[in-house]
Amino acid sequence: MTKATYLFLTILFSNLLYSQDKSIDSLKTFNYKDLKDKFYTYYDNDKNIESKNIAKYYLQKAKKEKNNGEIAEGYILIHLNENFPNALKYLDSLSVLSKNKQTSISAAKIYTLKGNLYYKYDNLKASLNNYILGLKYARIQNNQELIDATNINIAYLNCYMGKNEEAARTFRHYLYNAKNSEFDHNQMRVSLINCYIEINKLDSADVLIQEGLNSQFVHKNKYSINQYLYLSGRGNLKQKKYTDAIAELSKAYNYFSSINDNTANYTLFYIGKSYAGLKSKEKAVQSFITLDANLQKTNFTSFPELREAYTYLIDYYKEKNDKEKQLYYIERFLKVDKKLDEQFQYLSTELPKKYDTPNLLEEKESIINDLKNRKTILNVSVGFLLIILILISFLYYRSKKTEKQHRKIAQDLINSIEMKNLETPPVAQLITSPSPAIEQIETENKATEDKTSKITSEDITQLILKELEVFEAKELFLKKGITSSSLAKSIKTNTTYLSEVINTQKGKNFAAYINDLRIDYALNRLIKDKKFRSYKLLAIAEELGYNNEQSFSLAFKKKTGITLSVYIKEIEKSNTSQQHIVNSFSKD
C-alpha cells in the first residue's frame, strides 16, 4: 500500500486543512488545530521525523491537559508513523476511550482506521473484516461520511482482488459526484486511472493522466508527479511502448525507492515486464531478482502479479539448466503463492497462472531427485506424459459424450417437428384485422371495475387469445423490436391485460413467449427450407427478429439445449439418409 493511499484513507475521517510550514521550535504557541494542520503538511511531504515529533507533542499536551477528545486525536496522529504493533496499540487505546465514552470518536471510525492499518501492512483479510464492521456501525449511526469512506476502502480491496470494473465504478462516482478536497480529488483520480489501465481503457486513463499532470496540486507535490509518471509508464507498457515505459518507470522507481515507499516494488515489477517485452531477458531477470530481494526485506507481497515475476525467473533458469536457482525460485514462488492465496481468495481467475501450486510441487520434487540422481528424470517424464494422456483421453471422451447427447436432442427435435407437421391440419383462414370488441368491453368494465383488482374478465381473455392466434398465424412475432406495448396497441388492449393473459394462459412472460415462438419457427423452417439453412448466423437472427446473433444464439441454446450448428448438421444428415433410401427404392 502506498503512503499516499494510506494518507487518503485516513484523511477521510478528519477535517483537515493544509497550512504553510512554520518553525517546529515554537510548538507551544500552536493550538490543537494548528498542530494537526502542521502534522499533515509534514507527513504529506515525507518529513517523517518532523511529523512524528508533532504527533508526540500533540498527545503529550492532550494528556497533560486531560483532554480526552484531543487524546483520541493524538492516538490517530501518532499511529501513522509507527510500525504495525505500536500503531495497533494506539488504536486499541483509542478503542478503550471510545468504549468508556470518554471521546466522541465512534466505533465505526475506529474499525475503519484499523482496516486502513491492516491494509497498509498487507493483511487484506483482516482489513476487509474491519471495514465490514466499520460499515455496519456507520449504517447504524446513519453516518453517510463514514459509509462513503468505507465504500472507497472496499473499492481499494476490489482493485487488489482484480475486481477493477467494480472498483472503477466507485472511484468514478466519488471523483465526479463528491465534494472533495484537492488531495482527495487527486487520489481518487489516481485510483481510477489504475483501474482503467487494468481493464484496458487506455484512452480514458491517458485523459486523466494529462488532467492530473496539468493540475496545480500535482505541480506542487513531488510524490504526485512520480505517481503519474508511474501510471503513464504502465499505460505505455500496455500499449507495448516498452522503451517509453522503461524511461518513465525508472524515474518513478528512483524516487519511490529513495523514500522507501511500497510503490517502488510495483514500479520495479513493471520495469521487468517492459524489459521482457523488449526480449531483454537479462535486464528483466535482474529487475525481478531485485524485486524479490526487496520483498524478502519487507515481507510484503501485496499484488498477485508477483506470480509472473517468479514464473519468468523459473523459466529463465530452466532454459539455463541452472537447477539450483530454478529450485530456489520455485521455493520462493510457493511461499509467495501461499500468502497470495490466503490474501486474495476472491482474486479473478483471469490472472495468469503458468505454474499452479500442485504442478510446481511435482516439479520441485522432480528437481530435488534429479540433483541426487539424474536417472529419475525419465520416470518422472513418463509419469507426467501419462497424466497428460489420461487428461486428454478424459476430455476427448467427455466431449464425445456431450456431442452424442446434443445429436440425440437434435434428432428428437427433428422427429417431433416432422411428426407434428404430418398431424397438423392446414391453418384456418386468418382474421384479417384485430377485433375492436376488446376496446368496447374494456370501456364497459372500467365503469364497474374495482381499482385494486387485476383479474381479467373471461371475455377479454378469450378475445386476446384469439388475437394472439392471429398474431402467431401471421408470424408477426418475427418483426424486429416488438414489445408488449406495441403488441397490446395493435390488438387494441393494454399491456396489463396482455401480460396477464400470456402469463396465465401461456404459462410464461412476454419475452419468453416471443422467444419461444421465434425458436419454434426457426426449428420448423430450418427443416423445410434448405436455403434458410445456408444463411449466416447473423442473417438467420435478423430474419427471426433478433437485433444480433448473440441474442439469438442464447435464446436457441436456452430453448433447445443445443447450438444451431448441431441442429443444422443433424438435419443435413437426416436428409442425406432419406435421399439414400429414396435412391435405393428407385433402383429397385
MINUTI-945147 format. One line per 8 residues: for each residue x, y, z of C-alpha. Coordinates in Angstrom, 2 decimals, always signed. Example, Ala and Ser with C-alpha at 12.3 -4.5 7.8 and 13.67 -1.06 7.14 Angstrom:
% MINUTI-945147
+12.30:-4.50:+7.80; +13.67:-1.06:+7.14
***
This chain:
% MINUTI-945147
+0.00:+0.00:+0.00; +1.41:+3.42:-0.94; +1.83:+6.18:+1.59; -0.42:+8.49:-0.42; -3.22:+5.91:-0.47; -2.94:+5.29:+3.26; -3.00:+9.00:+4.00; -6.05:+9.34:+1.76
-7.89:+6.57:+3.62; -7.09:+8.17:+6.98; -7.80:+11.74:+5.91; -11.40:+10.80:+5.10; -12.20:+10.78:+8.80; -10.78:+14.17:+9.81; -11.50:+17.73:+8.66; -8.01:+18.69:+7.58
-6.59:+21.97:+6.28; -3.14:+22.30:+4.81; -1.24:+25.24:+6.25; +2.14:+26.67:+5.28; +5.26:+25.39:+7.01; +6.11:+27.04:+10.31; +9.02:+26.56:+12.62; +8.84:+23.44:+14.78
+10.68:+25.22:+17.57; +7.61:+27.08:+18.82; +5.04:+24.24:+19.11; +3.81:+25.60:+22.42; +2.33:+28.58:+20.62; +0.05:+26.38:+18.47; -3.43:+25.20:+19.32; -4.62:+21.67:+18.50
-5.96:+22.61:+15.07; -2.67:+24.28:+14.08; -0.68:+21.28:+15.32; -2.89:+18.91:+13.34; -2.56:+21.00:+10.18; +1.20:+21.18:+10.61; +1.45:+17.42:+11.19; -0.28:+16.59:+7.89
+1.74:+19.16:+5.99; +4.95:+17.44:+7.09; +3.52:+13.94:+6.72; +2.30:+14.54:+3.18; +5.74:+15.86:+2.18; +7.59:+12.81:+3.56; +9.06:+14.70:+6.52; +8.51:+11.79:+8.86
+10.73:+12.91:+11.72; +9.05:+16.32:+11.95; +5.54:+14.88:+11.71; +6.35:+12.22:+14.32; +7.64:+14.87:+16.76; +4.48:+16.92:+16.32; +2.28:+13.85:+16.95; +4.19:+13.06:+20.16
+3.90:+16.64:+21.38; +0.18:+16.69:+20.48; -0.51:+13.56:+22.55; +1.60:+14.77:+25.50; -0.19:+18.13:+25.51; -3.61:+16.42:+25.43; -2.71:+14.02:+28.26; -1.27:+16.83:+30.36
-4.49:+18.80:+29.93; -6.59:+15.61:+30.42; -8.48:+16.41:+27.26; -9.88:+13.01:+26.22; -11.16:+14.23:+22.86; -7.70:+15.50:+21.85; -6.02:+12.43:+23.35; -8.08:+10.40:+20.89
-6.96:+12.65:+18.02; -3.38:+12.30:+19.25; -3.63:+8.49:+19.05; -4.80:+8.82:+15.44; -1.91:+11.11:+14.51; +0.82:+9.17:+16.27; -0.14:+5.77:+14.89; +0.53:+6.94:+11.32
+4.33:+6.90:+11.74; +4.59:+3.78:+13.90; +5.31:+0.17:+13.00; +2.39:-2.22:+12.96; +2.47:-3.47:+16.62; +2.79:+0.02:+18.06; +0.24:+1.51:+15.70; -2.26:-1.19:+16.65
-1.67:-0.46:+20.35; -2.51:+3.21:+19.83; -5.73:+2.29:+18.02; -6.60:-0.17:+20.82; -6.10:+2.67:+23.31; -8.43:+4.77:+21.16; -10.97:+1.93:+21.30; -10.78:+1.87:+25.13
-11.51:+5.61:+25.28; -14.48:+5.11:+22.98; -15.93:+2.21:+24.99; -15.63:+4.24:+28.19; -17.47:+7.07:+26.41; -14.54:+9.42:+27.01; -14.45:+10.54:+23.38; -16.92:+11.22:+20.59
-14.96:+9.06:+18.11; -17.28:+6.24:+17.06; -16.71:+2.50:+16.80; -17.30:+2.83:+13.05; -14.36:+5.19:+12.70; -12.08:+3.03:+14.87; -12.84:-0.13:+12.89; -12.18:+1.75:+9.66
-8.87:+3.09:+10.96; -7.88:-0.47:+11.91; -8.90:-1.61:+8.45; -6.58:+1.04:+6.99; -3.73:-0.14:+9.22; -4.13:-3.80:+8.22; -4.38:-2.70:+4.58; -1.13:-0.75:+4.92
+0.67:-3.79:+6.31; -0.59:-6.25:+3.68; -3.21:-8.13:+5.74; -6.14:-7.71:+3.40; -8.33:-10.32:+5.08; -8.18:-8.53:+8.45; -8.57:-5.22:+6.65; -11.78:-6.35:+4.97
-13.18:-7.72:+8.24; -12.62:-4.38:+9.96; -14.08:-2.42:+7.05; -17.22:-4.57:+7.17; -17.59:-3.92:+10.92; -16.99:-0.21:+10.35; -19.67:-0.13:+7.67; -22.09:-1.94:+9.96
-21.74:+0.66:+12.72; -21.71:+3.56:+10.25; -25.07:+2.40:+8.91; -26.46:+2.05:+12.46; -25.36:+5.63:+13.13; -26.58:+6.73:+9.69; -23.18:+8.39:+9.19; -23.05:+8.95:+5.43
-19.48:+10.28:+5.53; -18.18:+7.06:+7.06; -20.38:+4.95:+4.76; -18.83:+6.69:+1.76; -15.34:+6.29:+3.20; -15.85:+2.55:+3.71; -17.21:+2.17:+0.17; -13.98:+3.72:-1.09
-11.91:+1.44:+1.14; -13.71:-1.63:-0.20; -13.02:-0.34:-3.72; -9.28:-0.41:-2.95; -9.60:-4.02:-1.85; -11.51:-4.81:-5.03; -8.58:-3.40:-7.01; -6.22:-5.71:-5.19
-8.51:-8.67:-5.81; -8.74:-7.94:-9.52; -12.30:-6.56:-9.49; -11.28:-3.39:-11.32; -14.56:-2.85:-13.17; -16.41:-2.74:-9.86; -13.77:-0.54:-8.22; -13.75:+1.85:-11.18
-17.49:+2.48:-10.77; -16.93:+3.51:-7.15; -13.94:+5.75:-7.86; -15.68:+7.37:-10.84; -18.75:+8.11:-8.70; -16.77:+9.78:-5.92; -14.46:+11.58:-8.37; -17.31:+13.32:-10.17
-20.11:+13.43:-7.60; -18.48:+14.02:-4.21; -17.23:+17.29:-2.74; -13.53:+16.50:-2.47; -10.52:+18.46:-1.33; -7.68:+18.79:-3.86; -5.87:+15.92:-2.16; -8.96:+13.66:-2.14
-9.80:+14.52:-5.74; -6.28:+13.77:-6.91; -6.09:+10.46:-5.07; -9.47:+9.39:-6.48; -8.25:+10.25:-9.97; -5.06:+8.22:-9.46; -7.13:+5.23:-8.29; -9.46:+5.47:-11.29
-6.50:+5.67:-13.69; -5.09:+2.50:-12.14; -8.40:+0.69:-12.75; -8.66:+1.98:-16.32; -5.19:+0.67:-17.11; -6.06:-2.76:-15.71; -9.25:-3.01:-17.79; -7.55:-1.64:-20.94
-9.43:+1.66:-21.08; -6.16:+3.31:-22.02; -7.61:+6.37:-23.75; -9.63:+7.23:-20.64; -6.56:+6.63:-18.46; -4.43:+8.92:-20.64; -7.01:+11.74:-20.45; -6.95:+11.58:-16.64
-3.15:+11.35:-16.53; -2.84:+14.54:-18.58; -5.50:+16.19:-16.42; -3.53:+15.30:-13.30; -0.18:+16.46:-14.67; -1.75:+19.79:-15.63; -3.21:+20.43:-12.16; -1.59:+22.90:-9.80
-1.87:+20.47:-6.90; +0.33:+17.88:-8.65; +2.88:+20.51:-9.70; +3.43:+21.34:-6.03; +3.79:+17.72:-4.92; +6.80:+15.61:-5.93; +5.14:+12.40:-4.78; +2.12:+13.00:-7.02
+4.29:+13.85:-10.03; +6.02:+10.49:-9.71; +2.69:+8.73:-9.23; +1.62:+10.00:-12.66; +4.98:+9.03:-14.16; +4.43:+5.52:-12.81; +0.89:+5.36:-14.22; +1.98:+6.76:-17.59
+4.72:+4.12:-17.73; +2.18:+1.37:-17.07; -0.04:+2.76:-19.83; +2.87:+2.67:-22.28; +3.64:-0.88:-21.22; +0.05:-1.89:-22.01; +0.47:-0.33:-25.46; +3.81:-2.19:-25.92
+5.74:+1.08:-25.98; +8.42:-0.60:-23.91; +11.20:+1.96:-24.26; +8.94:+4.83:-23.19; +7.61:+2.72:-20.34; +11.11:+1.95:-19.04; +12.12:+5.63:-19.16; +9.10:+6.78:-17.11
+9.05:+3.84:-14.70; +12.78:+4.16:-14.00; +12.38:+7.82:-12.97; +9.47:+6.88:-10.71; +11.43:+3.97:-9.22; +14.38:+6.19:-8.31; +12.04:+8.46:-6.37; +9.90:+5.85:-4.61
+12.90:+3.70:-3.64; +14.58:+6.78:-2.14; +11.67:+7.26:+0.30; +11.09:+3.52:+0.94; +7.58:+3.65:-0.49; +5.92:+0.38:-1.49; +5.14:+1.81:-4.94; +8.82:+1.11:-5.70
+8.06:-2.63:-5.73; +5.17:-2.22:-8.18; +7.34:+0.01:-10.36; +10.21:-2.48:-10.39; +7.85:-5.26:-11.43; +6.59:-3.28:-14.44; +10.17:-2.32:-15.39; +10.93:-6.04:-15.53
+7.85:-6.67:-17.68; +8.93:-3.89:-20.05; +12.36:-5.44:-20.49; +10.71:-8.81:-21.06; +8.60:-7.16:-23.77; +11.82:-5.99:-25.45; +13.18:-9.56:-25.22; +15.92:-8.23:-22.97
+15.88:-11.25:-20.69; +18.98:-10.39:-18.66; +17.62:-6.97:-17.64; +14.17:-8.39:-16.97; +15.68:-11.07:-14.74; +17.79:-8.50:-12.90; +14.67:-6.41:-12.20; +12.76:-9.42:-10.87
+15.73:-10.55:-8.73; +15.96:-7.09:-7.18; +12.19:-7.14:-6.61; +12.43:-10.50:-4.82; +15.25:-9.19:-2.63; +13.17:-6.12:-1.68; +10.17:-8.28:-0.83; +12.23:-10.51:+1.43
+13.40:-7.45:+3.39; +9.85:-6.20:+3.99; +7.89:-9.48:+3.79; +5.49:-7.51:+1.59; +3.57:-9.45:-1.10; +0.73:-7.15:-1.90; -0.01:-7.81:-5.58; -0.91:-11.03:-7.39
+1.12:-10.10:-10.49; +4.16:-11.29:-8.48; +3.38:-14.78:-9.79; +4.51:-13.61:-13.24; +7.89:-12.44:-11.92; +8.63:-15.80:-10.31; +7.42:-17.89:-13.23; +9.64:-15.76:-15.50
+12.66:-16.44:-13.25; +11.82:-20.16:-13.07; +11.55:-20.42:-16.86; +14.74:-18.41:-17.34; +16.84:-20.67:-15.13; +15.14:-23.72:-16.58; +16.41:-22.64:-20.02; +19.86:-22.12:-18.49
+19.66:-25.60:-16.91; +20.56:-23.98:-13.58; +18.57:-26.29:-11.36; +19.76:-24.81:-8.07; +18.38:-21.35:-8.92; +15.33:-22.88:-10.54; +14.63:-24.73:-7.32; +15.30:-21.59:-5.26
+12.74:-19.54:-7.17; +10.22:-22.36:-7.06; +10.60:-22.27:-3.27; +10.14:-18.50:-3.30; +7.13:-18.78:-5.61; +5.46:-21.36:-3.36; +5.97:-19.15:-0.32; +4.59:-16.06:-2.04
+1.84:-18.07:-3.71; +0.65:-19.42:-0.36; +0.33:-15.93:+1.07; -1.36:-14.63:-2.07; -3.87:-17.48:-1.92; -4.66:-16.54:+1.68; -4.88:-12.83:+0.89; -6.61:-12.91:-2.46
-9.12:-15.73:-2.13; -11.54:-13.74:-4.29; -8.94:-12.89:-6.89; -10.06:-13.10:-10.51; -9.33:-16.39:-12.25; -8.16:-14.42:-15.31; -4.78:-13.79:-13.70; -2.15:-15.84:-15.50
-1.13:-18.98:-13.69; +1.55:-20.55:-15.78; +2.67:-22.60:-12.80; -0.06:-23.64:-10.41; +0.88:-24.90:-6.98; +0.28:-28.66:-7.47; +2.35:-28.76:-10.65; +5.14:-26.80:-9.04
+5.20:-29.17:-6.09; +5.55:-32.06:-8.51; +8.29:-30.26:-10.47; +10.04:-29.34:-7.23; +10.16:-33.00:-6.20; +11.42:-33.93:-9.65; +14.27:-31.40:-9.49; +15.33:-32.44:-5.99
+15.50:-36.06:-7.11; +17.32:-35.03:-10.28; +20.03:-33.27:-8.27; +20.53:-36.51:-6.32; +20.19:-38.86:-9.24; +19.60:-37.69:-12.84; +18.37:-41.12:-13.84; +14.99:-40.41:-12.26
+14.18:-37.82:-14.98; +12.97:-40.50:-17.37; +10.50:-41.93:-14.84; +9.16:-38.51:-13.94; +8.78:-37.56:-17.62; +6.92:-40.77:-18.41; +4.59:-40.21:-15.45; +3.94:-36.65:-16.47
+3.18:-37.68:-20.06; +0.86:-40.38:-18.77; -1.11:-37.84:-16.76; -1.40:-35.63:-19.84; -2.57:-38.59:-21.94; -5.14:-39.55:-19.32; -6.35:-35.96:-19.12; -6.57:-35.68:-22.92
-8.41:-39.01:-23.09; -10.85:-37.90:-20.41; -11.51:-34.59:-22.14; -11.94:-36.35:-25.50; -14.36:-38.90:-24.02; -16.36:-36.16:-22.29; -16.54:-34.07:-25.47; -17.71:-37.08:-27.47
-20.31:-37.91:-24.86; -21.60:-34.34:-24.90; -21.63:-34.34:-28.69; -23.65:-37.56:-28.71; -26.16:-36.14:-26.24; -26.56:-32.99:-28.34; -27.03:-35.02:-31.51; -29.72:-37.07:-29.77
-31.51:-33.89:-28.68; -31.33:-32.54:-32.23; -32.64:-35.82:-33.72; -35.53:-35.90:-31.26; -36.40:-32.29:-32.13; -36.35:-33.05:-35.86; -38.52:-36.16:-35.44; -41.04:-34.41:-33.23
-41.36:-31.46:-35.62; -41.76:-33.73:-38.63; -44.47:-35.74:-36.83; -46.24:-32.55:-35.80; -46.15:-31.27:-39.40; -47.78:-34.51:-40.58; -50.51:-34.33:-37.94; -51.26:-30.56:-38.07
-54.17:-29.66:-40.44; -53.93:-26.60:-42.71; -54.18:-23.29:-40.90; -57.72:-21.89:-40.93; -58.42:-18.66:-42.72; -56.86:-15.85:-40.66; -58.69:-12.91:-39.17; -57.58:-10.03:-41.31
-57.93:-7.27:-38.74; -57.95:-7.09:-34.93; -61.36:-7.06:-33.32; -62.46:-3.76:-31.74; -64.56:-5.70:-29.25; -61.81:-5.69:-26.65; -61.78:-1.92:-26.53; -65.55:-1.82:-26.08
-65.53:-4.39:-23.26; -62.68:-2.62:-21.54; -64.66:+0.65:-21.65; -67.68:-1.06:-20.12; -65.60:-2.79:-17.46; -63.87:+0.42:-16.40; -67.14:+1.73:-15.02; -67.54:-1.10:-12.53
-64.03:-2.49:-12.15; -62.55:-2.49:-8.66; -59.37:-0.37:-8.88; -57.44:-2.86:-6.77; -58.43:-5.86:-8.92; -56.06:-7.18:-11.55; -58.23:-10.09:-12.75; -59.03:-10.01:-16.48
-62.59:-10.91:-17.46; -63.16:-14.15:-19.34; -64.48:-12.28:-22.40; -61.38:-10.15:-22.69; -59.18:-13.19:-22.10; -60.81:-15.10:-24.95; -60.64:-12.12:-27.30; -56.94:-11.58:-26.50
-56.27:-15.28:-27.07; -57.95:-15.07:-30.48; -55.86:-12.04:-31.36; -52.75:-13.93:-30.27; -53.76:-16.80:-32.55; -53.85:-14.32:-35.44; -50.53:-12.87:-34.27; -48.96:-16.33:-34.25
-50.57:-17.48:-37.51; -49.40:-14.37:-39.36; -45.93:-14.86:-37.87; -45.91:-11.26:-36.68; -43.56:-12.28:-33.89; -40.75:-12.15:-36.48; -40.99:-8.37:-36.57; -37.96:-6.62:-35.04
-38.38:-4.54:-31.89; -41.74:-5.98:-30.92; -42.73:-5.16:-27.33; -45.66:-5.92:-25.07; -46.70:-2.29:-25.51; -46.63:-2.40:-29.32; -48.47:-5.72:-29.42; -51.11:-4.53:-26.95
-51.66:-1.42:-29.04; -52.01:-3.43:-32.27; -54.75:-5.64:-30.79; -56.46:-2.71:-29.01; -55.87:-3.72:-25.41; -53.45:-2.64:-22.72; -50.21:-4.19:-21.52; -51.69:-5.21:-18.17
-54.37:-7.41:-19.76; -51.98:-8.74:-22.38; -49.29:-9.67:-19.85; -51.83:-11.31:-17.55; -53.27:-13.44:-20.35; -49.83:-14.52:-21.58; -48.70:-15.33:-18.05; -51.80:-17.31:-17.09
-52.78:-18.85:-20.41; -49.35:-19.38:-21.96; -47.53:-20.06:-18.71; -44.67:-17.67:-19.42; -43.76:-13.99:-19.51; -43.91:-11.88:-22.67; -40.19:-12.15:-23.51; -40.23:-15.94:-23.16
-43.43:-16.11:-25.23; -41.85:-14.20:-28.15; -38.58:-16.13:-27.91; -40.37:-19.50:-27.90; -42.42:-18.55:-30.97; -39.31:-17.44:-32.83; -37.27:-20.53:-31.94; -40.16:-22.89:-32.77
-40.49:-21.10:-36.12; -36.73:-21.45:-36.70; -36.74:-25.16:-35.82; -39.55:-25.81:-38.29; -38.27:-23.63:-41.13; -34.73:-24.98:-40.91; -36.10:-28.45:-41.62; -38.20:-27.32:-44.57
-36.03:-24.59:-46.12; -32.61:-25.67:-47.41; -31.75:-22.13:-48.46; -32.55:-20.84:-44.95; -30.11:-23.40:-43.54; -27.34:-21.92:-45.69; -27.75:-18.42:-44.23; -25.09:-17.00:-41.96
-25.93:-16.84:-38.26; -26.49:-13.07:-38.34; -28.85:-13.34:-41.30; -30.89:-16.05:-39.57; -31.05:-13.96:-36.40; -32.27:-10.89:-38.28; -34.82:-12.98:-40.19; -36.24:-14.08:-36.82
-36.44:-10.52:-35.48; -33.34:-10.52:-33.25; -31.09:-7.48:-33.10; -27.89:-9.52:-33.05; -26.62:-13.07:-33.38; -25.66:-13.33:-29.70; -29.25:-12.81:-28.55; -30.47:-15.44:-30.99
-27.76:-17.96:-30.05; -28.52:-17.60:-26.34; -32.26:-17.95:-26.92; -31.78:-21.00:-29.16; -29.47:-22.74:-26.68; -31.78:-21.95:-23.76; -34.83:-23.30:-25.58; -33.28:-26.44:-27.14
-30.21:-27.22:-25.05; -28.05:-27.37:-28.20; -26.37:-24.97:-30.63; -27.77:-24.02:-34.02; -24.84:-25.64:-35.84; -25.53:-29.04:-34.24; -29.20:-28.83:-35.18; -28.48:-27.92:-38.83
-25.86:-30.65:-39.07; -28.35:-33.29:-37.93; -30.98:-32.01:-40.40; -28.47:-32.42:-43.24; -27.63:-35.93:-42.05; -31.30:-36.83:-41.82; -31.99:-35.50:-45.33; -28.98:-37.39:-46.71
-30.21:-40.65:-45.13; -33.70:-40.15:-46.55; -32.26:-39.43:-50.00; -30.27:-42.65:-49.83; -33.42:-44.58:-49.02; -35.29:-42.95:-51.92; -32.42:-43.76:-54.26; -32.43:-47.39:-53.12
-36.16:-47.74:-53.84; -35.67:-46.09:-57.25; -33.03:-48.63:-58.21; -35.29:-51.49:-57.10
***
